[in-house]
Structures are given as C-alpha cells and as structure tokens.
Amino acid sequence: MRNRKLLGSVTRNPLALSILLMSTLVAYLAASSLLDAMRATAAGSPRAENPTPDAPTNPFASVDGAHLVAFVITASDCGWSNHPQTKAALGVIRERMRSAYGDRYAHIEVVGVAIDEDPEAGLTFLSEIGRGTVRTAFDQIAVGGSWLNEQIVRFAWREGKAKAATPQVIVVERLVDTSSYLSEYTIKTGDDLVVANASGSSDIARWIEQGLPLDYSGDHGGGQLTGEGPTP
C-alpha cells in the first residue's frame, strides 16, 4: 500500500518522474557496461587448466656411461704409506685423473681404502692424505678389517686381480646403465676391468709422473721395495 502511494505521488509529479527515469537509465547503462567489460575480459583470457605435475627425472642420468674408479689402498701402520712424498702423491690422484680423463668418462672417482684394524686410525690417516679432510682426496672410503678389508678380499683373495700390498692403486673401468632407474629402480653395471695397477711408493710416483696411463701394470714385486704385504 505504501509503495503504491509513493508511485502515485511520483507519477503526479513530472519532475520526480523524470529524476526516477533518469536514475533507472543510468543504473541500467552502468550495469550493461560492466557486463560487457566482464565478457570481453573472459573472452580474452586463456582458459584455466589443471597444472601438469613435473615429470620425474633420473637423478643418475648425468653419470650414465663409462666410469673410471681408482682404489687407493693404504694403512696408517704402513711405513711406505706414511712417507710424505707418498701421501702427497696419493692425495692428488683424483685431481690428476679428472684432468687427464674427464672428457672420456661419464664419471671419475677415487675410493680411499685404509686397512687398519682400527677404523678410526684408518679414517684419520685418509684425512691426512686429504690434507685435513677425507673429501679433499676421496669420493668414497673403506676402512678397517686389516687384510680382510672388503676391497682386499675382492681384488686379492677372491678375484686375484691384484696383490695384497700397501700402498697400492688399482684403477678399474666399468659401464653403468641408469636408463631403467625410474621404471624399475635398477642400475645396471658391467664387470670391472683393471686398466692400471701401481704398487709401492716408487711405482705410484712413476705412474703419476707418466700422466696416470691406463695401460700401466708397473712393478708388482711386492715386499719392502715396492710396498708392504701381509706377514705370515
């Protein structure tokens, strides 16, 4: 009833009716312009899509291929291994190998092997070779076990690829295939091929001086002239 009275009052007043019609027209034009702007924005914007998760990547893809690995076998109670020149020579093998063969192999690393009966003593000795820290000279380490150290068991007693002597450097080449890592969580490796073996302080120094050749077999006479082996 109240709205009807208000509308009747407006219709009887021409000025009020004009104002009402003008306000209605302005509101309509404003709403129409806003709707057109919204439509134009929607037409020009790309349609939102569900984000695609990143495809998994193989973390070992960069090392797929041929590997060159040097095993540096030593001990803190080996007199020849403690010689300052020997320790200095052993400490630069990784740097020299990567410099000489970095463009030929997918991955090059050096494993420090200290066959001390006390693993702590072996770890300390490998740190000395690395001039205060193991990682300066080695990528991996194997310490303890004396002449039953796993690397001695492998190379000397089981496979017969090298003699049991310290200091000694055994370099192997192996193929590594990581292509099935993502699908099967498997990394395939080929057999190790010994490509260099330097045994004893003078032999190791000679091998390094010659540029770390991979066809080096050196002097494997053992004993005090080249290194120390197990005592009977």
FENTAQUI-V364256 format. One record per residue. N is the residue number from 1. SS is DSSP state (alpha for helix, beta for strand, coil for the rest). BURIAL is + if it has 24 or more other C-alpha atoms within 12 Angstrom, else -. D_CENTER is the distance of its C-alpha to the mean C-alpha in Angstrom with 1 decimal. Layout:
n->[N	N]
ss->[SS	SS]
burial->[BURIAL	BURIAL]
d_center->[D_CENTER	D_CENTER]
This chain:
n->[1	2	3	4	5	6	7	8	9	10	11	12	13	14	15	16	17	18	19	20	21	22	23	24	25	26	27	28	29	30	31	32	33	34	35	36	37	38	39	40	41	42	43	44	45	46	47	48	49	50	51	52	53	54	55	56	57	58	59	60	61	62	63	64	65	66	67	68	69	70	71	72	73	74	75	76	77	78	79	80	81	82	83	84	85	86	87	88	89	90	91	92	93	94	95	96	97	98	99	100	101	102	103	104	105	106	107	108	109	110	111	112	113	114	115	116	117	118	119	120	121	122	123	124	125	126	127	128	129	130	131	132	133	134	135	136	137	138	139	140	141	142	143	144	145	146	147	148	149	150	151	152	153	154	155	156	157	158	159	160	161	162	163	164	165	166	167	168	169	170	171	172	173	174	175	176	177	178	179	180	181	182	183	184	185	186	187	188	189	190	191	192	193	194	195	196	197	198	199	200	201	202	203	204	205	206	207	208	209	210	211	212	213	214	215	216	217	218	219	220	221	222	223	224	225	226	227	228	229	230	231	232]
ss->[coil	alpha	alpha	alpha	alpha	alpha	alpha	alpha	alpha	alpha	alpha	coil	coil	alpha	alpha	alpha	alpha	alpha	alpha	alpha	alpha	alpha	alpha	alpha	alpha	alpha	alpha	alpha	alpha	alpha	alpha	alpha	alpha	alpha	alpha	alpha	alpha	alpha	alpha	alpha	alpha	alpha	alpha	alpha	coil	coil	coil	coil	coil	coil	coil	coil	coil	coil	coil	coil	coil	coil	coil	coil	alpha	alpha	alpha	coil	beta	beta	beta	beta	beta	beta	beta	beta	beta	beta	coil	coil	coil	coil	coil	coil	coil	coil	coil	alpha	alpha	alpha	alpha	alpha	alpha	alpha	alpha	coil	alpha	alpha	alpha	alpha	alpha	alpha	alpha	alpha	alpha	coil	coil	coil	coil	coil	beta	beta	beta	beta	beta	beta	beta	beta	coil	coil	coil	coil	alpha	alpha	alpha	alpha	alpha	alpha	alpha	alpha	alpha	alpha	alpha	coil	coil	coil	coil	alpha	alpha	alpha	coil	coil	coil	beta	beta	beta	beta	coil	coil	alpha	alpha	alpha	coil	alpha	alpha	alpha	alpha	alpha	alpha	alpha	alpha	alpha	coil	coil	coil	coil	coil	coil	coil	beta	coil	beta	beta	beta	beta	beta	beta	beta	beta	beta	beta	coil	coil	coil	alpha	alpha	alpha	alpha	coil	coil	coil	beta	beta	coil	coil	coil	beta	beta	beta	beta	beta	beta	beta	coil	alpha	alpha	alpha	alpha	alpha	alpha	alpha	alpha	alpha	coil	coil	coil	coil	coil	coil	beta	coil	coil	coil	coil	coil	coil	alpha	alpha	alpha	alpha	coil	beta	coil	coil	coil	coil]
burial->[-	-	-	-	-	-	-	-	-	-	-	-	-	-	-	-	-	-	-	-	-	-	-	-	-	-	-	-	-	-	-	-	-	-	-	-	-	-	-	-	-	-	-	-	-	-	-	-	-	-	-	-	-	-	-	-	-	-	-	-	-	-	+	+	+	+	+	+	+	+	+	+	+	+	+	+	+	+	+	+	+	+	+	-	-	+	+	+	+	+	+	+	+	+	+	+	+	+	-	-	+	-	-	-	+	+	+	+	+	+	+	+	+	+	+	+	-	-	-	-	+	+	+	+	+	+	+	+	+	+	-	-	-	+	+	+	+	+	+	-	+	+	+	+	-	+	+	-	+	+	+	+	-	-	+	+	-	-	-	-	+	+	+	+	+	+	+	+	+	+	+	+	+	+	+	+	+	+	-	-	-	-	-	-	-	-	-	-	-	-	-	-	+	+	+	+	+	+	+	+	+	+	+	+	+	+	+	+	-	-	-	+	-	+	-	+	+	+	+	+	-	+	-	-	-	+	+	+	+	-	-	-]
d_center->[84.0	82.6	80.4	83.4	85.5	82.7	82.4	86.2	86.4	83.8	85.5	88.8	87.2	86.2	84.1	82.1	81.6	80.3	77.9	76.6	76.2	74.4	71.9	71.2	70.7	68.3	66.3	66.1	65.0	62.3	61.0	61.2	59.3	56.5	56.2	56.1	53.3	51.3	51.8	50.8	47.6	46.7	47.5	45.3	42.2	39.6	39.7	37.1	34.8	32.4	28.9	26.6	23.4	20.1	19.2	16.2	13.2	11.1	7.4	7.3	9.9	8.5	8.5	11.9	14.7	15.8	13.9	15.7	15.5	18.0	19.5	21.4	24.2	26.4	28.3	29.8	33.3	33.1	35.4	33.9	30.3	31.8	33.2	31.9	31.5	29.5	27.1	26.7	26.1	23.4	21.6	21.2	20.1	16.4	17.4	20.2	18.3	15.7	18.8	20.9	18.7	15.7	17.6	18.4	15.2	12.1	10.2	12.0	11.7	14.6	15.7	18.4	21.3	24.2	27.0	29.0	30.9	29.8	26.0	26.5	28.2	25.4	22.7	25.0	25.6	22.0	21.7	24.8	23.3	20.4	23.3	22.9	19.4	17.4	14.0	16.1	16.7	14.4	10.9	12.8	16.5	19.5	22.6	26.1	28.4	30.4	31.2	30.0	26.4	24.3	23.2	26.9	28.1	25.8	26.5	30.0	31.8	30.5	29.4	31.5	29.0	29.6	32.1	31.6	31.7	30.1	28.8	27.1	24.1	23.3	21.1	20.2	19.1	17.9	17.2	14.5	15.4	13.2	16.0	17.5	14.6	16.0	19.6	19.7	16.5	16.6	14.6	17.2	17.2	20.2	22.1	21.3	23.5	24.4	24.7	25.6	27.1	28.5	30.4	32.2	32.1	34.1	32.4	28.9	30.4	32.0	28.9	27.0	30.1	30.3	26.9	24.9	26.6	25.1	28.6	29.4	31.2	33.0	35.5	34.9	38.2	36.7	38.9	39.5	39.4	35.8	34.3	35.1	35.2	36.3	39.9	42.2]
